[in-house]
Amino acid sequence: MEYRYLGRSGLKVSVLTMGTMTFGGSQKIGNTSPADAARQVDLCLDAGINLYDTANVYNAGVSEEILGDVLRENGRRQKALIATKVRFKMGGGPNEVGLSRHHIIEQCKASLKRLKTDVIDLYQVHEWDGMTPIEETMESLDTLVRHGHVRYIGCSNYSGWHIMKALMATEKRQGERFVSQQIHYSLHSRDAEYELVPISQDQGLGILVWSPLAGGLLSGKYRRDSAPDSGRHVGGFREPPVYDWEKLYGVIDVIVDIAGQRGVSGAQVSLAWLLGRPGVTSAIIGGRDEKQFADNIAAARLNLTAEERKRLDDASRPPLLYPYWHQSFTAQDRLGPVDLDLIAPYAEEFSRG
């Protein structure tokens, strides 16, 4: 298993992270029992995966409870880093939602209790809260770190300007800064390349990717003329949304072709592509059973060729938005390495055409 530093921190995390959203879940996303959860965690620990991601909102706290029960047994906690999140509604009261000081502090205490641990290794704000001053949110997270309840902090599902606003608030008061952001990014959805990936590279944030297989769409099981009998999208789960099925099927065609030539699954090809993208630290994998986890774990050993990557890039590349297409026309003499990660492939196309 490969390990990478999480942003500018000194913390090393495995390139694959175990997601626990299915722990105590539903038929739409999977319903992993405590016994199955223990077996899956052991499988991941044995493979060298050291980061385990959950959230207080996952199944109303049940995911945290099951993960806490599993990790406290047989010395598992000493091998594992716990990441959890705060932001969404956790009760009926007016202050049981958001990123206020009240909600953050209270929910951290509740998560620590459910996880049966003294410290959360990575505490992430799960979504933007435009009603709470960013200074209040960042000061609250800083307090948790200084009191020893949390080791590192991160954000999830923020836009580019949200991240920069948070980092500026931190810099002004010299508090704890985000070391990572957790985002959706895949061969199906490369929107993050416009702003979120460049910001991570420029500002030193690690990137943790949720749903790297697009809820199973990139596993190779979904085709134009067939679909699996079970899975998140079969069960009605609609994250991520699909706006262009024809383009998605074109990407899947390339995934399946490469997988067939290499004798691996489509999921492994999709994950291997993602782990080779600039700025990516770790992909969060999930599964309904041990077989799916074992298959996903094998992606950490798959090295795609330059030609295979180019085929996947070409099939999945999104259109170049403004101001980037303008920069590709007029600023090529003054673009930095982070700019070129996004713009260079398009600049080559424009120069040819």
N, C-alpha and C positions, 0 to 999 in steps of 0.2 A: 504494500500500500504506500502510495506517495503522500507526503505531508507538505503543506504550504503554509507560510505565515499568513495570519489573518490581518490583512491590511498592514498598518505600520506597527502593529503590536508585536510582542515577542512570542505570541501564542501560535503554536503549530496545530493545524487541523487536517484531518484526512480529506482527500479530494472527493470522497463520497461521505455524505452525512445521512444518518438514518432519520427519516421522517416518521412521526407517530400519530398522524392525524386519524388513522384508522383504529387506534386503540379505543375500545369501547364505543365504536362508531355506529354507523347506520348502513343499510343495504346499498345506499347510493355510493358511498365512498369506501365501503369495506367495514367489517365489524370484527376486529381482532380481540380475542379473549385474552385474559391475563396469562394463561398457560402458553398460548401461541405467541404472545408478546415476548415472554421470557425466551422461548426458543429462537425467535427472530433476532432479539438483542444478542444472544450468544453467538449466533451465526455472524452477525456484523462485528462483534468484538473479536472473534476468532480471525476475521479477515483484516483486522487492523483499523476498522472504523472507530474513531474516538469522539465524534460529535453527534449528539442526539437531540433532535429539534422537536419542540412541542409548543403549545400556547395555552393560556388560561381558558380561552374560548373554545378550544377543541373539545367538543362533546361536554360542554359545561364543566370543565375541570377534570373529567374522568380520564382523559389522556394523560394529564400530569400525574394523577393518582396512580395509574397503572405503571407508568414509567418509574415513578418513585419507588413503588413496591418492588419492581424488578431490579432496579439498580442497587437497592440497599442489601440485596442478598448475594452471597458468594463472592464478595469483594468486587462486584461489578462497578460500583461507584468510583473506585480508585482508578479505573481504566477509562472512565467516560467523562466527557464534558457535556454539561446540560445547557441547552439554549431554550428559552421560552419567551413569551411575548405578552404585551399588555396594550389595550386600547379599546377593544370592543365591549359591548354591554354585558355585564355580569350580574345584573339584578334589576329590580324594578324602580329603584330610587333615582332621583335626578343626577346624583353624583357617582353613579355606578357605571360610568362610560366615559371615554375620552382620555386625555393626557394631562389632566390637572394634577397638581401635587397630591391632592386627596386620593384620587383614583390610583395613581401610580404607586404610592406608598402602601395603600391598603391591599392592592392586588399583588404587590411583591410579597408581602407578608403571607397572603393566602397561597400564593404559588410555592413559596418555601415550605409551607406546611404540607401541601399536597404532594410535593416532590420529596418530602422527608429528607431535606438537606439543609445545611447551614448557609450555603452560598450558591447563587446561580452564576454559572460561568459566563454566559452571554445573555443579557437582558435586552430585548428588542422592542421598540415601539412598533406596533403591528400595522399602523395606518396613520395617515396625517390627521391632525385635529386642528382645523382652522379657527376654532373658537377659543382655544387656550393660547395665551402668549407663549411663543417658543422659548422665551427666557425661563418661564415657570417650568416647562417640561424639562429643559436641559439641566436646570438647577436641581430638580427633583431626582433625576437620574444620577447626577453628580453626588448628591447626598447618599444615595444607596451604595455607590462605590466607596465613598469615604468611610461609611459605617461598616463596610465589610460584608454587606448582604449580596453584592453583585461585583463581579470582577471586571467585566467589559460590557460596553453598551453598543447597540446597533439600531438601525432603522429598517423598516420594510415598507414597500409600496409607496415610497415618497417620490415626488417628481424632482427634477433637477434643482429648481429654485427652492424647494422645501429643504433639500439637503444643504445647499449653500447657506440658507438662512440659519439652519441649526448650527452649522460649523462656525458661522460668524458669531452667533450668540455665545458659543463655547469659548471662542478665541478672546472675546472681549472680557470675559471674566476668568480666563485661564482655568476652565473646568475640564472635566473628562469629555473627550470627543468621541464620536462614533468611530468604531474600528471597522464596521462592516455595514453593508446593506443586503437585505434579502429581497430578491426580485424574481419576477417571472421572465424567463429567457429560454428560447429553444429554437430549433430549426423551423418551427411553425410560427413563432413570434419573436422577431428580432428587433422590436421597437426599442428595446433598451440600448441598442447601439447608438442611437441618436444623441442621448444625453447621459443616461445613467452609467453606462460603461466608461465613457470618457471622464466623467466626474470621479468615478472610483479610481481610475488610473492617475488622474491629476492630483487628487486629494488624499490618496493613500488609503482607500477603503477596500476591504476584502469584499468579494461578491459571493454570496450564497444564493443558489438558484432553486426556487421552488417550482414544482411540476415541470421538470426538465423534459419529460416525455409528453407534455401537453395533455395530462390526464389519460395517458395511454394511447393517444392518437398517433404518436410517433413510434410505437412499439412494432409496427409492421403488421399488426392484426387487423387494422382497419383498411379496407381496400374499396375501390370504386364499386365492385360487384359483391362485396361481402363484408360482414362485421362479426366480431366475436359475440358469443351468447351472453357474456357478462363483462362488466367493466364500468368505470365511472360514467362514461358518456352513454352507454347502453342504459344505465340506471337513471338517466335524467340529469346528471351533473353537467353544468355548462361553463366550467372554467377550464381552459380559456375559451372565449367565444371564437367561432370560426366565421369569418366574413367572406372567404373565397375558398370554397371546397375544391375547386378545380386545381388551384395552385397547391393546396395542401396535398391532394392526391399526386400531383407531380413530384413533390418533395418525397412523399412516401415511396413512389416508384423507384427513385434513386436510392433511398435507404434500403429497400428490399433487394435491389439488384446488388449493391455492395455487400449486404449481409450474406446473400447467397454465394457470392464469389469467395467471401472470407470464411464461410461456414460458421457464422455467429448469428445472433438474433438482431432484429432491427433495433431493439432497445439499446443494445450494446453499441451499435453504430451511432445512434443519436446521442448517447451519453459521451462517447469518445470524442465526437465532434465538439461538443460543448466544452469539455474539459481542456480542449486545445485552443479555446478562444481567448483573446487578450483580456486580462483582468479577472478571469474566473478563478475563484478559490476552491469552491466545493459545490457539488450538485447533490440536492436532497432527494434521496430515493425512497420509495415506498413499495408496498406490495401487499396483496391479499394473503399470500402464503410464502413459505420458505423458498419454494421453487423460483418465484419471481425475484425475491431478494438475491438469491444465489446468481441468477442470470444477470441482474443489474450490477452486482459486485464485480463480475468478470469484466465489465467495461473498463475498469481501472487498469487492466493489463492490455487493452487493445490500442495499438498505435496505427492510426490511419495514414495512408500515404498522402503525399502532396496532391496527387491527381484525384484521389478519393475526396479529399477536402475541397478541392476546386469544384468538383461535380456537385457536392452538397451546397457549397457557397452559391454557385450559380443558380441552382434550383430554388433556393430559399431567399435570395437577396431581396430586400424590400426596396421600394423606390427611394431615391435620395431627396429628402425634403429640403425646403428653404430653411435656413440660409446656406445649407451645406452644398447644394448644387451651385449656388453663386460662388461660394468659396472655391469649388473645384474648377470653375472657369477663370477666376481672377486672382486667386491667392496662392497658387501652387508654389510660388517662389518663397513663401513665408509660412508654410505649414509645418507644424512640429510633429513629432512621432505619434502623439495621441490623436491629432487631427487626421494623420495619414492612415491610421488603423481603420477609420471609417471611410475616408474619402478616396484613398488611392485606387481601389478597384473600380470605382465609378469614373475617376479621372482618366484611367486607361481606356475605358469604354468610350468616353466622350472624345478623347483624342483620336480614336479610330473612326468615330462616326460623324 
